[in-house]
């Protein structure tokens, strides 16, 4: 005991260091935070209104701890997002195979379309339409050498043809009207005589059974020379070229049979300046 009688009345001296209560983090463990020194140097700050995420009533230490936890969580989310967008090597190989398969399908479709078009063109040429080139001047002025015409092949019977139609037919092989080796196998002429008709030309104008034949497609003054009348038998047609002075036609080889008919020429398709119907 002290001999000083006033020892029991001495007031206690307050310590210069203040030990705050431990702060806990999100996992419930104490956070290592140094207390401010001196305690009076830290002035309370009014809450700021610039941030929408600020929580009223928290001390600066709690705010700092909460911000650190949020930053850690954000970093975790960002890392997780980066992992999600990574493309495995297997997926890249699969994408490459898919691209090759798509290109192969595209080529296959192109080849299929081309093949179908070729087949249709062959069928069209065999049964419906065919283009022919004019090899000579025997049909001038209607057709010139080098013109191209389209022939409608279903019109290969006499019942479908009329006087004045332009027809392609197979060249007859007759001794009295020889053709050269360079002459075409298919000829194009105009229908003049039908089965049962007798065709004559007494004064240079074609007559069918004694009646003048309307040949407005010929230039005025055209003269048709025929040495003798020609009677057309059944199943046959008499064909003459429009260029009567330079055409090797029915006056030479006689009427043609129905079997020799290829089809009726319907239009001139070349050259562009002479495109039109016949």
Secondary structure, DSSP 8 states (H G I E B T S, - for coil): --S-TTGGG------S------EE-TTS-EE-----SSGGG-------SS-TT--TT--HHHHHHHHHHHHHHHHHHHHHHHHHH---HHHHHHHHHHHHHHHHHHHHHHHHHHHHHHHHHHHHHHHTEEEEE--SSTTTTTS-TT-EEEEETT--SGGG--TT-EEEEE----GGG---TTS-SEEEEEEEE-TT-EEE-TTSS-EETTEE---TTS-TT-----SS-EE--TTEEEEE-SSTTS--SHHHH--EEGGGEEEEEEEEEESGGG-EE-
